Amino acid sequence: GMFHPFVDDASVRIIGVEAAGTGETGCFNSAPLNLGTPGVLHGAYSMLLQNSDGQVEPSHSISAGLDY
């Protein structure tokens, strides 16, 4: 991605943020990346919050209808 050239540059500090994150301590923000497991949703292989049967678990989203 566009930040790749800066990853190995010690003079650059890269900070990740999430719009409308909950601000809770822990790894709940960006939950699919922090807590998810690989799976398929809508035909796309991605990191998902899912149960052992592959069913999507609820999560927080500021987007209407994207609560997964």
C-alpha positions as CSV (number, residue, x, y, z in Angstrom):
1,G,0.0,0.0,0.0
2,M,0.9,3.6,0.0
3,F,2.6,3.4,3.5
4,H,4.9,0.5,2.5
5,P,7.9,2.8,1.6
6,F,7.8,4.1,5.2
7,V,7.7,0.8,7.1
8,D,11.5,0.4,7.4
9,D,12.2,4.1,7.8
10,A,13.1,4.6,11.5
11,S,12.5,8.4,11.2
12,V,8.8,7.8,10.5
13,R,6.3,6.9,13.2
14,I,3.2,5.1,11.7
15,I,0.1,5.4,13.8
16,G,-3.2,3.5,12.9
17,V,-6.6,5.0,13.8
18,E,-10.1,3.9,13.3
19,A,-12.9,6.3,12.6
20,A,-15.6,6.2,15.3
21,G,-13.7,3.6,17.4
22,T,-15.3,2.9,20.7
23,G,-12.3,4.1,22.7
24,E,-12.4,1.0,24.9
25,T,-9.2,-0.5,26.3
26,G,-8.3,-3.7,24.6
27,C,-8.5,-5.0,21.1
28,F,-12.2,-4.3,20.3
29,N,-11.5,-1.6,17.8
30,S,-10.8,-3.1,14.4
31,A,-12.2,-6.3,15.9
32,P,-12.1,-8.5,12.8
33,L,-8.4,-7.8,12.4
34,N,-7.6,-8.2,16.1
35,L,-10.0,-11.0,17.0
36,G,-11.2,-12.5,13.7
37,T,-10.6,-15.7,11.9
38,P,-10.3,-16.3,8.2
39,G,-13.6,-16.9,6.4
40,V,-15.8,-16.1,3.4
41,L,-18.5,-13.4,3.5
42,H,-20.4,-12.2,0.4
43,G,-17.9,-14.2,-1.7
44,A,-14.8,-12.5,-0.3
45,Y,-12.1,-14.2,1.8
46,S,-11.5,-12.0,4.8
47,M,-11.0,-11.8,8.5
48,L,-14.4,-12.3,10.2
49,L,-16.0,-12.3,13.6
50,Q,-17.6,-15.7,13.3
51,N,-18.6,-18.7,15.4
52,S,-17.4,-22.2,15.0
53,D,-20.1,-22.9,12.4
54,G,-18.9,-19.9,10.2
55,Q,-21.9,-17.8,11.2
56,V,-21.1,-14.1,11.5
57,E,-21.2,-12.7,15.0
58,P,-22.5,-9.2,15.8
59,S,-20.0,-6.2,16.1
60,H,-20.1,-2.5,16.3
61,S,-20.2,-0.3,13.2
62,I,-21.2,3.3,12.5
63,S,-22.5,2.2,9.1
64,A,-26.2,1.4,8.9
65,G,-26.6,-2.3,8.1
66,L,-22.9,-3.2,8.4
67,D,-23.0,-4.7,11.9
68,Y,-20.7,-7.5,11.1
